[in-house]
């Protein structure tokens, strides 16, 4: 389960990096701007929502459990 979370977070960070690269490269040298940044950010949002839904489903199915961190110690 930890591997799935790690891969999802890695994909989210990679999509953010793609958006940053697109932002820095688009429109240089008189080229028209493309919508690569918008698509990369939309992918990042979609992956984040999918990860959130996966965590909720995994909790409901009993695949993950809360740790019960004690408060006030």
MIVEXRO-880972 format. One record per residue (C-alpha): residue in one letter; x, y, z. Coordinates in steps of 0.25 Angstrom, whole numbers, plus 5000, padded with zeros to 4 digits. Layout:
  aa    xx    yy    zz
   A     X     Y     Z
...
END
This chain:
  aa    xx    yy    zz
   X  5000  5000  5000
   X  5012  5009  5003
   X  5017  5007  4989
   X  5004  5011  4983
   X  5004  5024  4991
   X  5018  5027  4988
   X  5016  5025  4973
   X  5004  5034  4973
   X  5012  5045  4980
   X  5023  5043  4970
   X  5014  5044  4958
   X  5008  5057  4964
   X  5021  5063  4966
   X  5025  5059  4952
   X  5013  5066  4946
   X  5016  5078  4954
   X  5030  5078  4949
   X  5025  5076  4935
   X  5016  5089  4937
   X  5028  5097  4942
   X  5036  5093  4930
   X  5025  5096  4920
   X  5023  5110  4927
   X  5038  5113  4925
   X  5039  5108  4911
   X  5026  5112  4904
   X  5026  5125  4896
   X  5042  5126  4894
   X  5048  5131  4882
   X  5035  5136  4876
   X  5028  5122  4876
   X  5013  5122  4880
   X  5009  5118  4893
   X  5004  5104  4895
   X  4994  5098  4905
   X  5004  5088  4911
   X  5005  5095  4925
   X  4989  5095  4926
   X  4989  5080  4922
   X  5000  5077  4932
   X  4993  5084  4943
   X  4980  5078  4940
   X  4987  5064  4941
   X  4993  5068  4954
   X  4979  5072  4960
   X  4973  5059  4954
   X  4984  5050  4960
   X  4982  5057  4974
   X  4967  5055  4974
   X  4969  5040  4970
   X  4979  5039  4981
   X  4969  5045  4991
   X  4958  5036  4986
   X  4967  5024  4987
   X  4971  5027  5001
   X  4956  5028  5005
   X  4953  5015  4998
   X  4964  5008  5004
   X  4960  5012  5018
   X  4946  5008  5015
   X  4950  4994  5010
   X  4959  4992  5022
   X  4972  4992  5015
   X  4978  5004  5023
   X  4975  5007  5038
   X  4977  5020  5046
   X  4990  5020  5055
   X  4983  5025  5067
   X  4994  5035  5070
   X  4992  5039  5085
   X  4989  5054  5087
   X  4995  5063  5098
   X  5007  5055  5101
END
